[in-house]
Amino acid sequence: MVQRQVPRPAELLDLMKFKKPEFNGRKRRLDGALTIDDLRLIAKRRTPKAAFDYTDGAAEGELSLTRARQAFQDVEFHPGILRPAPNIDTSVEILGGPSALPFGIAPTGFTRLMQTEGEVAGASAAAAAGIPFTLSTLGTTSIEGVKAANPHGRNWFQLYVMRDREISYELTRRAAAAGFDTLQFTVDTPVAGARLRDKRNGFSIPPQLTLGTIINAIPRPWWWYDFLTTPKLEFASLSTTGGTVGELLDAAMDPTISYDDLAVIRDIWPGKIVIKGVQNVEDSVRLRDAGVDGIVLSNHGGRQLDRAPIPFHLLPHVRKAVGDDFTVMIDTGIMNGADIVAAVALGADFTLIGRAYLYGLMAGGRQGVDRTIAILRSEIERTMRLLGVSSLAELEPGHVTQLLRLVPVARAASEAAVR
């Protein structure tokens, strides 16, 4: 028989704790974002379609991006039990310096178009978190502006080799003079990928106003207020800013880029140099033998060659081929701290986040980037604790199984014959 009693007011007060209201709208919506996907939804509501789609989209059918994200979802973890991990160390040494977390901010172009704080928000948030920030050749804040936003932290520069080589050489010298410690020499963009969302939206720098653009902007007056009341949007490192994104890329990039160009840049650049956009084992080994400091396994976030290899699937094969002493980093498709943990377990020394950072930027400027980093940090720490590891060095391939959906036909036939 249930025993009942008249509720006592004091007991009711203990059970009914009212949450203090948050009157700051930006803080309220960011506090409510528990995942990077949550930040993406906020960003989509607050950003005009053309700018959001430029960030969110990829090339052609967007198969490369979809597959890259699916690869991280198709992970099975293998936790150890009765292995206390009360204190988690997420720090790592990468390319001759420290990072408080096993990820940094990837280079992104046109960043102030997404939200007016742009690269300054990313660089200052990276400084506060103790992680590297990478400035794109197509950035909308200058090399010197990023240095001012992150004067004591680690700044990296991403370089496109352009048709006019002297532009690239001068940018390299400027980044070195500003104290940037690592150069990401990008090799997967001889021409622009077919980014169909951008073509359909007429996306360009500066934005082209159409009836559809205006209608889409009506419920987003804050974005237009920021855009119209802040310094002119332009490529801070380049002089030509007119035309569609594809036209600008085609004018800037050069399909004749080769190892000879790499040799010239290495002579100019005094710091660490990594090759970004590596997509097979053979190139990874060749670059290691050429003496570069590291590579980034990347298909450019799925924005160049659609149906390109999945970096996360490539990772363990590259690590085996190049050995343990060569720096291997990875990007494309990372949306959760668990993705980063899985990548480190399978051999990545470091990871880079692009869209995840931009979703936070669009959702809330600098505070939104801080929120992105906080979400990923929390997911990394929780995943490590649940796996029973205290440091990144304890992660190993045995902690992860990659569940393959896309098995090459020849391999599948061979395995069937063996059975």
C-alpha positions, 0 to 999 in steps of 0.5 A, a space after each residue: 500500500 502506498 503511503 501518502 502525505 500532504 506535500 510540505 512547502 519546503 520539500 516542494 521548493 527543493 524539487 522545483 528549482 526554476 532556471 534563471 532566465 538568460 536575457 542575452 539572446 546570443 548566449 541563450 542560443 549558444 548555450 542551447 547548442 549541444 552539438 556541432 549539428 545544433 550550431 549548424 541549424 542555428 547558422 542556417 537560420 541566421 545566415 542568407 542562403 548563398 553564404 550558408 550554402 557556400 559553407 555547407 555545400 560541396 562539389 557536384 553531387 556532394 558524395 565525397 562530403 557525405 561519404 566522409 561524414 558517414 565514415 566517421 559515423 561508421 566507427 565502432 569503439 572498443 573501450 577498456 574497463 576498470 581503467 580509471 581515467 580521472 584526469 584527461 590530457 588532450 594536449 599534443 606536440 605538433 610540428 614543433 609546438 604545442 596544442 592544447 587539443 588534437 585539432 586546429 582551425 582549418 583554412 577557409 576562404 571568404 570567411 567574413 562573408 559568413 559572419 563579419 568577425 571572420 578570421 579575427 573571431 577564429 584566430 582569437 578563439 584559437 588563441 584562447 583555446 591554445 590551438 593553431 589557427 590557419 589563414 587561407 590565401 583567400 581569407 578576408 583578413 590580412 596576414 598581419 590582421 590575424 597576427 594581431 588577433 593571435 599575437 602569442 599563439 600559433 598561426 599557420 598559413 595556407 598557400 595556393 600557388 597561383 598563375 602569377 607565382 610572384 603573388 604566392 612568393 610574396 604571401 609566403 614572405 609576408 607570413 614568415 615575417 609575421 611569425 607564422 610557424 607552418 605553411 600548408 602548401 595546398 595541392 588539390 586545387 589546380 582548378 575550381 571544383 563544380 560547386 553547384 549550390 554556388 552556381 545556382 545561388 549566383 554566389 560571388 564576391 561581392 554578393 550580387 543582389 537579386 530578387 531572390 537574394 533580397 527576399 531571402 535576406 528579409 528575415 535576416 536583417 542582422 546579417 545585412 546590418 553587419 555586412 553594410 556597416 563594417 569594412 568592405 568585404 574583399 580578399 585581404 591578400 589579393 587585389 582582384 575581388 570581382 566575379 563568381 567564386 569559381 571564376 576567382 579560383 580559376 584565375 588564381 590557381 594553376 593546373 601546372 603546379 608541380 614538385 618544382 614549385 614545392 622546391 621554390 616555396 621550400 627555399 623561401 619558407 623558413 618554418 615547417 611545411 606540410 602538403 595539404 590535399 594528399 589522397 593516396 598512399 603513393 604520394 604520401 610516401 613520395 612526399 615523406 621521402 622528399 623531406 617535407 615536414 608532414 601531410 594533410 590527408 584531405 579531399 578539400 572537404 569534398 569541394 573539389 573532386 567528387 567521389 574522391 577518396 575518404 581521408 579517414 579510410 585512407 588514414 591507417 594505410 598511409 600511417 602504415 606506409 610512412 611509419 610512425 615518425 612522419 606527421 600525418 594530419 587529417 580533415 574532411 567530415 569532422 563533426 564530433 569530438 569522437 571523430 577526432 578521437 577515432 582519427 588519432 587512434 588510427 594514426 593521425 597526429 592532428 586534425 583540422 576543422 573547417 565547417 564545424 568552426 564556420 557553423 559556430 561563427 555564423 551562429 554567434 561570431 567569436 562566442 560561437 567559435 568558442 562554443 564549437 571548441 568547447 563542444 568538441 573538447 567536451 566530446 573528446 574528453 568524454 570519449 577518452 574517459 569512456 574508452 579508459 584512456 587518460 592521454 592521446 598517446 594511449 589511443 591505438 588502432 585496437 580502440 577503433 573498428 572502421 565499419 565499411 559500407 563502400 568496399 572496392 569490387 575487386 577486394 570484395 571479389 577476392 575476399 569472397 574467393 578466399 571464403 
